[in-house]
Amino acid sequence: MVLSGFYEGLEISLDRDRIVIGRGRNADLALAEVTISRAHAAVGFDVDGFFVEDLDSTNGTLVNGASIKRHMLKHDDEIQMGKLRIGVTLPA
């Protein structure tokens, strides 16, 4: 769920193995947010669990305030891409 900014309250469900979040038209989740790259980060699921991966974005991707390249997500983690903040809720 988006925690702040123009998209606050928007809930995003992962309906495939991997989605790309960015401001470009080719992103799976295209958001008009100038502080994120066209293909900023991917969120997905693999054999190890849920993950977020920075896609060589200009401003980087943070999880709980720490810069990451790839991070395995836990319930209540917070992903930040530019001004966009996303709270993570994982299935029980």
PDB file as gemmi writes it, atoms N, CA and C in Angstrom:
CRYST1    1.000    1.000    1.000  90.00  90.00  90.00 P 1                      
ATOM      1  N   MET A   1       0.842  -1.169   0.000  1.00  0.00           N  
ATOM      2  CA  MET A   1       0.000   0.000   0.000  1.00  0.00           C  
ATOM      3  C   MET A   1       0.891   1.238   0.000  1.00  0.00           C  
ATOM      4  N   VAL A   2       0.535   2.205  -0.840  1.00  0.00           N  
ATOM      5  CA  VAL A   2       1.287   3.454  -0.884  1.00  0.00           C  
ATOM      6  C   VAL A   2       0.966   4.251   0.372  1.00  0.00           C  
ATOM      7  N   LEU A   3       2.011   4.681   1.091  1.00  0.00           N  
ATOM      8  CA  LEU A   3       1.851   5.313   2.395  1.00  0.00           C  
ATOM      9  C   LEU A   3       1.775   6.830   2.361  1.00  0.00           C  
ATOM     10  N   SER A   4       2.303   7.462   1.301  1.00  0.00           N  
ATOM     11  CA  SER A   4       2.276   8.923   1.265  1.00  0.00           C  
ATOM     12  C   SER A   4       2.348   9.418  -0.170  1.00  0.00           C  
ATOM     13  N   GLY A   5       1.978  10.692  -0.339  1.00  0.00           N  
ATOM     14  CA  GLY A   5       2.058  11.324  -1.642  1.00  0.00           C  
ATOM     15  C   GLY A   5       0.765  11.216  -2.417  1.00  0.00           C  
ATOM     16  N   PHE A   6       0.821  11.551  -3.692  1.00  0.00           N  
ATOM     17  CA  PHE A   6      -0.350  11.596  -4.560  1.00  0.00           C  
ATOM     18  C   PHE A   6      -1.098  10.263  -4.592  1.00  0.00           C  
ATOM     19  N   TYR A   7      -0.380   9.160  -4.536  1.00  0.00           N  
ATOM     20  CA  TYR A   7      -0.987   7.825  -4.636  1.00  0.00           C  
ATOM     21  C   TYR A   7      -1.305   7.202  -3.278  1.00  0.00           C  
ATOM     22  N   GLU A   8      -1.269   7.992  -2.210  1.00  0.00           N  
ATOM     23  CA  GLU A   8      -1.516   7.470  -0.865  1.00  0.00           C  
ATOM     24  C   GLU A   8      -2.811   6.663  -0.809  1.00  0.00           C  
ATOM     25  N   GLY A   9      -2.725   5.480  -0.220  1.00  0.00           N  
ATOM     26  CA  GLY A   9      -3.884   4.598  -0.097  1.00  0.00           C  
ATOM     27  C   GLY A   9      -4.023   3.587  -1.221  1.00  0.00           C  
ATOM     28  N   LEU A  10      -3.284   3.763  -2.311  1.00  0.00           N  
ATOM     29  CA  LEU A  10      -3.337   2.814  -3.427  1.00  0.00           C  
ATOM     30  C   LEU A  10      -2.774   1.475  -2.972  1.00  0.00           C  
ATOM     31  N   GLU A  11      -3.553   0.420  -3.157  1.00  0.00           N  
ATOM     32  CA  GLU A  11      -3.091  -0.919  -2.815  1.00  0.00           C  
ATOM     33  C   GLU A  11      -2.684  -1.645  -4.089  1.00  0.00           C  
ATOM     34  N   ILE A  12      -1.549  -2.293  -4.042  1.00  0.00           N  
ATOM     35  CA  ILE A  12      -1.000  -3.004  -5.186  1.00  0.00           C  
ATOM     36  C   ILE A  12      -0.885  -4.473  -4.813  1.00  0.00           C  
ATOM     37  N   SER A  13      -1.589  -5.335  -5.537  1.00  0.00           N  
ATOM     38  CA  SER A  13      -1.490  -6.774  -5.299  1.00  0.00           C  
ATOM     39  C   SER A  13      -0.549  -7.371  -6.327  1.00  0.00           C  
ATOM     40  N   LEU A  14       0.286  -8.263  -5.886  1.00  0.00           N  
ATOM     41  CA  LEU A  14       1.216  -8.949  -6.778  1.00  0.00           C  
ATOM     42  C   LEU A  14       0.464 -10.098  -7.431  1.00  0.00           C  
ATOM     43  N   ASP A  15       0.134  -9.942  -8.723  1.00  0.00           N  
ATOM     44  CA  ASP A  15      -0.667 -10.939  -9.421  1.00  0.00           C  
ATOM     45  C   ASP A  15       0.135 -11.750 -10.433  1.00  0.00           C  
ATOM     46  N   ARG A  16       1.450 -11.638 -10.364  1.00  0.00           N  
ATOM     47  CA  ARG A  16       2.365 -12.421 -11.213  1.00  0.00           C  
ATOM     48  C   ARG A  16       3.697 -12.549 -10.497  1.00  0.00           C  
ATOM     49  N   ASP A  17       4.640 -13.252 -11.069  1.00  0.00           N  
ATOM     50  CA  ASP A  17       5.917 -13.512 -10.408  1.00  0.00           C  
ATOM     51  C   ASP A  17       6.724 -12.246 -10.146  1.00  0.00           C  
ATOM     52  N   ARG A  18       6.530 -11.218 -10.998  1.00  0.00           N  
ATOM     53  CA  ARG A  18       7.365 -10.017 -10.911  1.00  0.00           C  
ATOM     54  C   ARG A  18       6.646  -8.859 -11.592  1.00  0.00           C  
ATOM     55  N   ILE A  19       6.630  -7.698 -10.941  1.00  0.00           N  
ATOM     56  CA  ILE A  19       6.113  -6.495 -11.590  1.00  0.00           C  
ATOM     57  C   ILE A  19       7.177  -5.403 -11.511  1.00  0.00           C  
ATOM     58  N   VAL A  20       7.232  -4.594 -12.557  1.00  0.00           N  
ATOM     59  CA  VAL A  20       8.144  -3.453 -12.598  1.00  0.00           C  
ATOM     60  C   VAL A  20       7.346  -2.207 -12.254  1.00  0.00           C  
ATOM     61  N   ILE A  21       7.881  -1.430 -11.325  1.00  0.00           N  
ATOM     62  CA  ILE A  21       7.274  -0.165 -10.920  1.00  0.00           C  
ATOM     63  C   ILE A  21       8.141   0.967 -11.456  1.00  0.00           C  
ATOM     64  N   GLY A  22       7.507   1.936 -12.090  1.00  0.00           N  
ATOM     65  CA  GLY A  22       8.245   3.079 -12.620  1.00  0.00           C  
ATOM     66  C   GLY A  22       7.304   4.101 -13.210  1.00  0.00           C  
ATOM     67  N   ARG A  23       7.866   5.147 -13.812  1.00  0.00           N  
ATOM     68  CA  ARG A  23       7.023   6.173 -14.428  1.00  0.00           C  
ATOM     69  C   ARG A  23       6.910   6.007 -15.941  1.00  0.00           C  
ATOM     70  N   GLY A  24       7.592   5.026 -16.504  1.00  0.00           N  
ATOM     71  CA  GLY A  24       7.548   4.791 -17.947  1.00  0.00           C  
ATOM     72  C   GLY A  24       6.306   4.026 -18.373  1.00  0.00           C  
ATOM     73  N   ARG A  25       5.916   4.203 -19.602  1.00  0.00           N  
ATOM     74  CA  ARG A  25       4.734   3.519 -20.138  1.00  0.00           C  
ATOM     75  C   ARG A  25       4.875   2.004 -20.146  1.00  0.00           C  
ATOM     76  N   ASN A  26       6.096   1.506 -20.211  1.00  0.00           N  
ATOM     77  CA  ASN A  26       6.313   0.055 -20.262  1.00  0.00           C  
ATOM     78  C   ASN A  26       6.365  -0.598 -18.886  1.00  0.00           C  
ATOM     79  N   ALA A  27       6.286   0.182 -17.813  1.00  0.00           N  
ATOM     80  CA  ALA A  27       6.277  -0.386 -16.465  1.00  0.00           C  
ATOM     81  C   ALA A  27       4.941  -1.096 -16.238  1.00  0.00           C  
ATOM     82  N   ASP A  28       4.969  -2.192 -15.492  1.00  0.00           N  
ATOM     83  CA  ASP A  28       3.723  -2.900 -15.163  1.00  0.00           C  
ATOM     84  C   ASP A  28       2.826  -2.025 -14.299  1.00  0.00           C  
ATOM     85  N   LEU A  29       3.442  -1.267 -13.394  1.00  0.00           N  
ATOM     86  CA  LEU A  29       2.721  -0.294 -12.579  1.00  0.00           C  
ATOM     87  C   LEU A  29       3.339   1.067 -12.886  1.00  0.00           C  
ATOM     88  N   ALA A  30       2.713   1.796 -13.806  1.00  0.00           N  
ATOM     89  CA  ALA A  30       3.216   3.099 -14.246  1.00  0.00           C  
ATOM     90  C   ALA A  30       2.603   4.194 -13.384  1.00  0.00           C  
ATOM     91  N   LEU A  31       3.467   4.947 -12.696  1.00  0.00           N  
ATOM     92  CA  LEU A  31       3.029   6.015 -11.802  1.00  0.00           C  
ATOM     93  C   LEU A  31       3.643   7.339 -12.255  1.00  0.00           C  
ATOM     94  N   ALA A  32       2.845   8.383 -12.282  1.00  0.00           N  
ATOM     95  CA  ALA A  32       3.310   9.710 -12.683  1.00  0.00           C  
ATOM     96  C   ALA A  32       3.984  10.375 -11.489  1.00  0.00           C  
ATOM     97  N   GLU A  33       5.158   9.900 -11.141  1.00  0.00           N  
ATOM     98  CA  GLU A  33       5.931  10.432 -10.012  1.00  0.00           C  
ATOM     99  C   GLU A  33       7.325  10.759 -10.531  1.00  0.00           C  
ATOM    100  N   VAL A  34       7.651  12.056 -10.616  1.00  0.00           N  
ATOM    101  CA  VAL A  34       8.901  12.480 -11.244  1.00  0.00           C  
ATOM    102  C   VAL A  34      10.149  12.037 -10.495  1.00  0.00           C  
ATOM    103  N   THR A  35      10.027  11.638  -9.229  1.00  0.00           N  
ATOM    104  CA  THR A  35      11.208  11.244  -8.458  1.00  0.00           C  
ATOM    105  C   THR A  35      11.569   9.766  -8.626  1.00  0.00           C  
ATOM    106  N   ILE A  36      10.825   9.034  -9.464  1.00  0.00           N  
ATOM    107  CA  ILE A  36      11.189   7.645  -9.743  1.00  0.00           C  
ATOM    108  C   ILE A  36      11.583   7.500 -11.202  1.00  0.00           C  
ATOM    109  N   SER A  37      12.396   6.503 -11.487  1.00  0.00           N  
ATOM    110  CA  SER A  37      12.872   6.243 -12.847  1.00  0.00           C  
ATOM    111  C   SER A  37      11.790   5.563 -13.678  1.00  0.00           C  
ATOM    112  N   ARG A  38      11.999   5.534 -14.989  1.00  0.00           N  
ATOM    113  CA  ARG A  38      11.015   4.903 -15.888  1.00  0.00           C  
ATOM    114  C   ARG A  38      10.789   3.436 -15.534  1.00  0.00           C  
ATOM    115  N   ALA A  39      11.842   2.722 -15.223  1.00  0.00           N  
ATOM    116  CA  ALA A  39      11.754   1.343 -14.717  1.00  0.00           C  
ATOM    117  C   ALA A  39      12.591   1.342 -13.439  1.00  0.00           C  
ATOM    118  N   HIS A  40      11.981   1.690 -12.322  1.00  0.00           N  
ATOM    119  CA  HIS A  40      12.715   1.971 -11.088  1.00  0.00           C  
ATOM    120  C   HIS A  40      13.083   0.699 -10.323  1.00  0.00           C  
ATOM    121  N   ALA A  41      12.077  -0.126 -10.039  1.00  0.00           N  
ATOM    122  CA  ALA A  41      12.322  -1.327  -9.229  1.00  0.00           C  
ATOM    123  C   ALA A  41      11.327  -2.412  -9.610  1.00  0.00           C  
ATOM    124  N   ALA A  42      11.673  -3.640  -9.265  1.00  0.00           N  
ATOM    125  CA  ALA A  42      10.775  -4.773  -9.468  1.00  0.00           C  
ATOM    126  C   ALA A  42      10.437  -5.360  -8.106  1.00  0.00           C  
ATOM    127  N   VAL A  43       9.203  -5.768  -7.960  1.00  0.00           N  
ATOM    128  CA  VAL A  43       8.754  -6.491  -6.778  1.00  0.00           C  
ATOM    129  C   VAL A  43       8.248  -7.835  -7.267  1.00  0.00           C  
ATOM    130  N   GLY A  44       8.640  -8.898  -6.581  1.00  0.00           N  
ATOM    131  CA  GLY A  44       8.234 -10.208  -7.068  1.00  0.00           C  
ATOM    132  C   GLY A  44       8.328 -11.293  -6.020  1.00  0.00           C  
ATOM    133  N   PHE A  45       8.169 -12.521  -6.513  1.00  0.00           N  
ATOM    134  CA  PHE A  45       8.171 -13.709  -5.670  1.00  0.00           C  
ATOM    135  C   PHE A  45       8.963 -14.787  -6.385  1.00  0.00           C  
ATOM    136  N   ASP A  46       9.865 -15.441  -5.650  1.00  0.00           N  
ATOM    137  CA  ASP A  46      10.589 -16.589  -6.202  1.00  0.00           C  
ATOM    138  C   ASP A  46      10.658 -17.673  -5.124  1.00  0.00           C  
ATOM    139  N   VAL A  47      11.494 -18.679  -5.310  1.00  0.00           N  
ATOM    140  CA  VAL A  47      11.556 -19.798  -4.371  1.00  0.00           C  
ATOM    141  C   VAL A  47      11.969 -19.369  -2.966  1.00  0.00           C  
ATOM    142  N   ASP A  48      12.661 -18.242  -2.837  1.00  0.00           N  
ATOM    143  CA  ASP A  48      13.115 -17.754  -1.539  1.00  0.00           C  
ATOM    144  C   ASP A  48      12.076 -16.891  -0.831  1.00  0.00           C  
ATOM    145  N   GLY A  49      11.061 -16.416  -1.548  1.00  0.00           N  
ATOM    146  CA  GLY A  49      10.039 -15.560  -0.955  1.00  0.00           C  
ATOM    147  C   GLY A  49       9.849 -14.288  -1.770  1.00  0.00           C  
ATOM    148  N   PHE A  50       9.272 -13.276  -1.134  1.00  0.00           N  
ATOM    149  CA  PHE A  50       9.008 -12.000  -1.795  1.00  0.00           C  
ATOM    150  C   PHE A  50      10.251 -11.122  -1.764  1.00  0.00           C  
ATOM    151  N   PHE A  51      10.479 -10.370  -2.828  1.00  0.00           N  
ATOM    152  CA  PHE A  51      11.678  -9.537  -2.925  1.00  0.00           C  
ATOM    153  C   PHE A  51      11.354  -8.213  -3.608  1.00  0.00           C  
ATOM    154  N   VAL A  52      12.256  -7.246  -3.401  1.00  0.00           N  
ATOM    155  CA  VAL A  52      12.277  -6.007  -4.182  1.00  0.00           C  
ATOM    156  C   VAL A  52      13.693  -5.885  -4.723  1.00  0.00           C  
ATOM    157  N   GLU A  53      13.794  -5.421  -5.960  1.00  0.00           N  
ATOM    158  CA  GLU A  53      15.088  -5.306  -6.626  1.00  0.00           C  
ATOM    159  C   GLU A  53      15.166  -3.966  -7.344  1.00  0.00           C  
ATOM    160  N   ASP A  54      16.203  -3.190  -7.057  1.00  0.00           N  
ATOM    161  CA  ASP A  54      16.420  -1.925  -7.753  1.00  0.00           C  
ATOM    162  C   ASP A  54      16.888  -2.224  -9.179  1.00  0.00           C  
ATOM    163  N   LEU A  55      16.351  -1.500 -10.152  1.00  0.00           N  
ATOM    164  CA  LEU A  55      16.682  -1.735 -11.565  1.00  0.00           C  
ATOM    165  C   LEU A  55      17.617  -0.643 -12.078  1.00  0.00           C  
ATOM    166  N   ASP A  56      18.697  -0.384 -11.337  1.00  0.00           N  
ATOM    167  CA  ASP A  56      19.677   0.653 -11.679  1.00  0.00           C  
ATOM    168  C   ASP A  56      19.022   2.019 -11.823  1.00  0.00           C  
ATOM    169  N   SER A  57      18.110   2.314 -10.896  1.00  0.00           N  
ATOM    170  CA  SER A  57      17.406   3.592 -10.913  1.00  0.00           C  
ATOM    171  C   SER A  57      18.351   4.742 -10.591  1.00  0.00           C  
ATOM    172  N   THR A  58      17.945   5.944 -10.957  1.00  0.00           N  
ATOM    173  CA  THR A  58      18.754   7.131 -10.705  1.00  0.00           C  
ATOM    174  C   THR A  58      18.879   7.427  -9.218  1.00  0.00           C  
ATOM    175  N   ASN A  59      17.779   7.365  -8.478  1.00  0.00           N  
ATOM    176  CA  ASN A  59      17.771   7.746  -7.067  1.00  0.00           C  
ATOM    177  C   ASN A  59      17.852   6.564  -6.109  1.00  0.00           C  
ATOM    178  N   GLY A  60      17.905   5.348  -6.614  1.00  0.00           N  
ATOM    179  CA  GLY A  60      18.030   4.171  -5.772  1.00  0.00           C  
ATOM    180  C   GLY A  60      16.718   3.759  -5.118  1.00  0.00           C  
ATOM    181  N   THR A  61      16.766   2.608  -4.473  1.00  0.00           N  
ATOM    182  CA  THR A  61      15.624   2.044  -3.763  1.00  0.00           C  
ATOM    183  C   THR A  61      16.067   1.757  -2.336  1.00  0.00           C  
ATOM    184  N   LEU A  62      15.217   2.129  -1.380  1.00  0.00           N  
ATOM    185  CA  LEU A  62      15.506   1.906   0.036  1.00  0.00           C  
ATOM    186  C   LEU A  62      14.502   0.935   0.616  1.00  0.00           C  
ATOM    187  N   VAL A  63      14.941   0.119   1.565  1.00  0.00           N  
ATOM    188  CA  VAL A  63      14.039  -0.699   2.372  1.00  0.00           C  
ATOM    189  C   VAL A  63      14.358  -0.379   3.818  1.00  0.00           C  
ATOM    190  N   ASN A  64      13.345   0.098   4.538  1.00  0.00           N  
ATOM    191  CA  ASN A  64      13.510   0.501   5.944  1.00  0.00           C  
ATOM    192  C   ASN A  64      14.673   1.481   6.113  1.00  0.00           C  
ATOM    193  N   GLY A  65      14.832   2.373   5.124  1.00  0.00           N  
ATOM    194  CA  GLY A  65      15.845   3.425   5.190  1.00  0.00           C  
ATOM    195  C   GLY A  65      17.216   3.055   4.673  1.00  0.00           C  
ATOM    196  N   ALA A  66      17.444   1.790   4.319  1.00  0.00           N  
ATOM    197  CA  ALA A  66      18.753   1.341   3.841  1.00  0.00           C  
ATOM    198  C   ALA A  66      18.710   1.116   2.328  1.00  0.00           C  
ATOM    199  N   SER A  67      19.717   1.600   1.644  1.00  0.00           N  
ATOM    200  CA  SER A  67      19.828   1.421   0.198  1.00  0.00           C  
ATOM    201  C   SER A  67      20.043  -0.056  -0.124  1.00  0.00           C  
ATOM    202  N   ILE A  68      19.320  -0.537  -1.142  1.00  0.00           N  
ATOM    203  CA  ILE A  68      19.432  -1.961  -1.492  1.00  0.00           C  
ATOM    204  C   ILE A  68      19.618  -2.120  -2.998  1.00  0.00           C  
ATOM    205  N   LYS A  69      20.145  -3.252  -3.389  1.00  0.00           N  
ATOM    206  CA  LYS A  69      20.133  -3.683  -4.789  1.00  0.00           C  
ATOM    207  C   LYS A  69      19.031  -4.732  -4.947  1.00  0.00           C  
ATOM    208  N   ARG A  70      19.006  -5.701  -4.017  1.00  0.00           N  
ATOM    209  CA  ARG A  70      17.951  -6.713  -3.948  1.00  0.00           C  
ATOM    210  C   ARG A  70      17.755  -7.047  -2.473  1.00  0.00           C  
ATOM    211  N   HIS A  71      16.507  -7.175  -2.071  1.00  0.00           N  
ATOM    212  CA  HIS A  71      16.209  -7.398  -0.660  1.00  0.00           C  
ATOM    213  C   HIS A  71      15.026  -8.346  -0.539  1.00  0.00           C  
ATOM    214  N   MET A  72      15.153  -9.348   0.335  1.00  0.00           N  
ATOM    215  CA  MET A  72      14.037 -10.242   0.630  1.00  0.00           C  
ATOM    216  C   MET A  72      13.118  -9.522   1.612  1.00  0.00           C  
ATOM    217  N   LEU A  73      11.845  -9.422   1.253  1.00  0.00           N  
ATOM    218  CA  LEU A  73      10.894  -8.630   2.025  1.00  0.00           C  
ATOM    219  C   LEU A  73      10.312  -9.395   3.205  1.00  0.00           C  
ATOM    220  N   LYS A  74      10.019  -8.632   4.262  1.00  0.00           N  
ATOM    221  CA  LYS A  74       9.330  -9.153   5.439  1.00  0.00           C  
ATOM    222  C   LYS A  74       8.068  -8.318   5.641  1.00  0.00           C  
ATOM    223  N   HIS A  75       7.111  -8.889   6.364  1.00  0.00           N  
ATOM    224  CA  HIS A  75       5.880  -8.174   6.681  1.00  0.00           C  
ATOM    225  C   HIS A  75       6.230  -6.850   7.376  1.00  0.00           C  
ATOM    226  N   ASP A  76       5.570  -5.779   6.974  1.00  0.00           N  
ATOM    227  CA  ASP A  76       5.742  -4.432   7.529  1.00  0.00           C  
ATOM    228  C   ASP A  76       7.023  -3.728   7.088  1.00  0.00           C  
ATOM    229  N   ASP A  77       7.787  -4.274   6.136  1.00  0.00           N  
ATOM    230  CA  ASP A  77       8.897  -3.518   5.557  1.00  0.00           C  
ATOM    231  C   ASP A  77       8.337  -2.293   4.853  1.00  0.00           C  
ATOM    232  N   GLU A  78       9.174  -1.276   4.698  1.00  0.00           N  
ATOM    233  CA  GLU A  78       8.791  -0.081   3.947  1.00  0.00           C  
ATOM    234  C   GLU A  78       9.777   0.127   2.804  1.00  0.00           C  
ATOM    235  N   ILE A  79       9.250   0.147   1.584  1.00  0.00           N  
ATOM    236  CA  ILE A  79      10.052   0.380   0.382  1.00  0.00           C  
ATOM    237  C   ILE A  79       9.921   1.852   0.019  1.00  0.00           C  
ATOM    238  N   GLN A  80      11.050   2.510  -0.292  1.00  0.00           N  
ATOM    239  CA  GLN A  80      11.001   3.895  -0.744  1.00  0.00           C  
ATOM    240  C   GLN A  80      11.711   4.022  -2.078  1.00  0.00           C  
ATOM    241  N   MET A  81      10.999   4.634  -3.031  1.00  0.00           N  
ATOM    242  CA  MET A  81      11.529   4.939  -4.352  1.00  0.00           C  
ATOM    243  C   MET A  81      11.256   6.417  -4.588  1.00  0.00           C  
ATOM    244  N   GLY A  82      12.282   7.247  -4.566  1.00  0.00           N  
ATOM    245  CA  GLY A  82      12.063   8.684  -4.644  1.00  0.00           C  
ATOM    246  C   GLY A  82      11.168   9.103  -3.496  1.00  0.00           C  
ATOM    247  N   LYS A  83      10.102   9.847  -3.785  1.00  0.00           N  
ATOM    248  CA  LYS A  83       9.157  10.271  -2.744  1.00  0.00           C  
ATOM    249  C   LYS A  83       8.085   9.220  -2.476  1.00  0.00           C  
ATOM    250  N   LEU A  84       8.056   8.165  -3.263  1.00  0.00           N  
ATOM    251  CA  LEU A  84       7.054   7.116  -3.130  1.00  0.00           C  
ATOM    252  C   LEU A  84       7.440   6.157  -2.009  1.00  0.00           C  
ATOM    253  N   ARG A  85       6.532   5.969  -1.030  1.00  0.00           N  
ATOM    254  CA  ARG A  85       6.753   5.038   0.075  1.00  0.00           C  
ATOM    255  C   ARG A  85       5.671   3.969   0.033  1.00  0.00           C  
ATOM    256  N   ILE A  86       6.098   2.707   0.062  1.00  0.00           N  
ATOM    257  CA  ILE A  86       5.177   1.582  -0.032  1.00  0.00           C  
ATOM    258  C   ILE A  86       5.344   0.693   1.189  1.00  0.00           C  
ATOM    259  N   GLY A  87       4.241   0.439   1.899  1.00  0.00           N  
ATOM    260  CA  GLY A  87       4.246  -0.487   3.022  1.00  0.00           C  
ATOM    261  C   GLY A  87       3.966  -1.894   2.520  1.00  0.00           C  
ATOM    262  N   VAL A  88       4.698  -2.858   3.052  1.00  0.00           N  
ATOM    263  CA  VAL A  88       4.585  -4.247   2.604  1.00  0.00           C  
ATOM    264  C   VAL A  88       3.702  -5.043   3.571  1.00  0.00           C  
ATOM    265  N   THR A  89       2.698  -5.700   3.020  1.00  0.00           N  
ATOM    266  CA  THR A  89       1.863  -6.639   3.771  1.00  0.00           C  
ATOM    267  C   THR A  89       1.954  -7.984   3.065  1.00  0.00           C  
ATOM    268  N   LEU A  90       2.511  -8.973   3.757  1.00  0.00           N  
ATOM    269  CA  LEU A  90       2.674 -10.299   3.166  1.00  0.00           C  
ATOM    270  C   LEU A  90       1.563 -11.218   3.636  1.00  0.00           C  
ATOM    271  N   PRO A  91       1.219 -12.226   2.821  1.00  0.00           N  
ATOM    272  CA  PRO A  91       0.193 -13.183   3.234  1.00  0.00           C  
ATOM    273  C   PRO A  91       0.639 -13.959   4.468  1.00  0.00           C  
ATOM    274  N   ALA A  92      -0.337 -14.332   5.279  1.00  0.00           N  
ATOM    275  CA  ALA A  92      -0.034 -15.080   6.512  1.00  0.00           C  
ATOM    276  C   ALA A  92       0.286 -16.520   6.217  1.00  0.00           C  
TER     277      ALA A  92                                                      
END                                                                             
